[in-house]
């Protein structure tokens, strides 16, 4: 039961983050008519802010010592501000008649939302390696987290167009904020922290940064993960444009298209859960990325709603595997780091990982803004009025560009050292360390 309660945080994280990552640019640019170039500039600055806040919050989490634990207080005190910032993001008091004010509001709200999201979800995620030390436990709970998280993807991404069509963007924001915030507080009932992991003297900030960013396992993992998760961000952000202008779908069809991806991912997660302990983390991620690169090519040529549904089902083959494996790999890196430093520093690693991922969001915003503006896309034109170059640009955002990033990620991942005999040595050494501490 505690595993289930803890895993509810995955539903909250997905419900609050996915509408932002998928529809934020679409809502402010295509619906509210904010200038795309200025929105892209905001996202660049947002990426620079993340270069500071993610590893900083992770380090602060690692060195926190209270009678309630080091992660739990952050989740308790910042979940409410997180929910409020999400709700207000979708209710700007300005429209296209005041473009500068609209862009400034976008900047303030997305900075606030991301800061609170980082504090809360980073601490919730950092509990995972500590609470579940073995690969079998991690695969089981990671699968449970995804089984709960995928419905939030289904609602936060696939169902959002239909919900918005009926209730509007503002009411959607309020409803998601209430549900997401409430479940974050409920997830605290499943949290277990071990005082021995934060009773030791903490590393200085300079030492923590050095041990993190000079760790070969982390650098190779995070480089491949950055490229892979950039493609997820790119695809989710471009899909509303793809559905509207390439496939010419209505809100209901768009919802069904997105829903098929996550429904089939949900069904395939238990399959990947069985194979992950047998394949190991590195091989599981490699197989998932190869499938992803192959399947993305479909966006270059499909033309109909039915073809889109078939492609959506196929994409789930890759997504189910990668959803399970990413946090498991960071957990193994934290295990290796404990062998080297004698401290549990999940917060720093998840924070540094979040930094790299957020840079991917900024990179996507720049690429997306550049491709849309240079291809001739005009939000004021009707669907049939978009030039052929704009359609080609939108296709490229979903196929050629993310395929290239995925292939580069596969090449980098080949150098990841935590596998086979070396990984077994790390696990055995860690087991011996914990045995002497009890």
Secondary structure, DSSP 8 states (H G I E B T S, - for coil): -HHHHHHHHHHHHHHHHHHHHHHHHIIIIIIS---HHHHHHHHHHHHHHHHHHHHHHHHHHHH---TT-SSHHHHHHHHHHHHHHHHHHT--S--GGGHHHHHHHHHHHHHHHHHHHHHHHHHHHHHHHHH--SHHHHHHHHHHHHHHHHHHHIIIIITHHHHHHHH-HHHHHHHHHHHHHHHHHHHGGG----GGGSSS----HHHHHHHHHT-HHHHHHHHHHHHHHHHHHHHHHHHHHIIIIIS---HHHHHHHHHHHHHHHHHHHHHHHHHHHHH-HHHHHHHHHHHHHHHHGGGGT--SHHHHHHHHHHHHHHHHHHHHHHHHHHHHHHHHHHHHHSS--HHHHHHHHHHHHHHHHHHHHHHHHHHHHHTT--TTS-GGGS-HHHHHHHHHHHTHHHHHHHHHHHHHHTT---SHHHHHHHHHHHHHHHHHH-
